[in-house]
Amino acid sequence: MSANIAEMEKRRSAAKLGGGQKRIDAQHAKGKLTARERLDVLLDEGSFEEMDLYVEHDCVDFGMQDQKFPGDGVVTGSGTINGRLVYVFSQDFTVFGGSLSARHAQKICKVMDAALKVGAPVIGLNDSGGARIQEGVASLGGYADVFQRNVLASGVVPQLSLIMGPCAGGAVYSPAMTDFIFMVKDSSYMFVTGPEVVKTVTNEVVTQEELGGAITHSSKTSVSDLALENDIEALLAARDFFDFLPSSNRDDVPERPSADAWDRLEPSLDTIIPPSANQPYDMHEVIRKTVDEGEFFELQPQHGGNIIIGFGRIEGRTIGVVANQPMVLAGVLDINSSRKAARFVRFCDAFNIPIVTFVDVPGFLPGTDQEHNGIIKHGAKLLFAYAEATVPKITVITRKAYGGAYDVMSSKHLRGDLNYAWPTAEIAVMGAKGAVEIIFRGQDADGIAAKTKEYEDRFANPFVAASRGYIDEVIYPHSTRRRIALGLRKLRNKELENPWKKHDNIPL
Ligand code: HXC
């Protein structure tokens, strides 16, 4: 008994040291925390319960039988974040570069299975050189086992990936199939093949940072939803973010007390729309003045800035916000913004999060670049996502709602539950000048001006749409929060089901 206790303590101490003090020092020297230190920041103090600490790899090739580390490069288990259960795995770069062996994969699969069984989110802290090269196909199999679980868990429990080191090969595909990815600036990278391979195959010379750093992936590719300054900031952001998420698709959104009155009026919104239709204003202000305590967790702020997505709360309950941003490209819908918002709408729908949409959109972006890169298919993603969503949908048109973009942005026709318009709303096929230049082509400047005025008088308002019932009510901007709060109360027991199908066929 006492011998076993001594052995247990010995193994526990060994596990805590990962790949050894020298490698821990190297990790710290790069500004990175160790796998265990990260879990200490992520989880409530003392809440972590580890599993599989004694697991070791079974590889005997390349002298691996003499190199064993308890835990085999990944710390797994469960804990809580502000009291709510979460399953976690944290890869240990000090053990074979956090690379994934068959046993390492088995540990990750075990926590994923446990999370699915009880309906709890999974957070993965990724810091891995990919498949454990010494293990060959065994590690590839391990990856596939993880991928399979990522897919089965998708839409059942939220999955969040934090990328906290160089992640290559298989180490990027598992995060890519999770719901959200946060990266750490200057120390995390994601690529299928690293700079060396790129150079060999394509002759391109590129740094890790340029190829797959946090800035690249949160601005250019949108692989990452957020780029944080360092490990601590990323882990604290993950804690805040977690508080918005339901535990599973069977759970309601989390609710927390709010000191912000549900019927707070916001008079400053009555003057936020500039006098000229071409002048921008910041839609963030509208969002922040609407949600509880002005707290808005924005995702992908550096990518597709013409649409804003993120989570807020009304009466303490999570809402997903989608909003056109007039400050960027006049809020137009293009490929990036359509893809960005579509995936977010689908996440909200999968996890019973009501969607509040603020609309100020001049239409789809014209041009060969957009057309040749498939705006038809990408724009259709957002249309499809809104149309299939059955969660409560509340829409507020603040200014422009032109053309197809009017239809797309959670319109009444796509089963919007409550569609409001501010008095400044303009709901039409297109802007007055463009419309007149098409239907009255050939007229002189005076004629065009007169017809433009006539078109504006007729359509630059919310009343034509309201007279058809496409808008439920024209509301004062200052009452927006109150209206949304009332609407969400009403819709809390909403029931709506799509026809039975195996799954849909969203234009991917
Ligand atoms: C085994 C690995 C490893 C791996 C790193 N190490 N990657 N061991 N398998 N895949 C070990 C190193 O030998 C080293 O061990 C320690 O981890 C740290 O690695 P360094 O290279 O010293 O660190 P760094 O300079 O920071 O570079 C990190 C790195 C680089 C960019 C991740 O190590 C790298 O390029 N690794 C290989 C990446 C790769 O090609 N992976 C396979 C992808 S294929 P010591 O003992 O010195 O501490 C794949 C297939 C799945 O994943 C596909 C599914 C779709």
Boltz pocket constraint, residues with backbone or C-beta under 6 A from the ligand:
constraints:
  - pocket:
      binder: B
      contacts: [[A, 23], [A, 93], [A, 94], [A, 95], [A, 96], [A, 97], [A, 98], [A, 99], [A, 100], [A, 128], [A, 129], [A, 130], [A, 131], [A, 132], [A, 133], [A, 134], [A, 140], [A, 143], [A, 166], [A, 167], [A, 168], [A, 169], [A, 170], [A, 171], [A, 173], [A, 192], [A, 194]]
      max_distance: 6.0
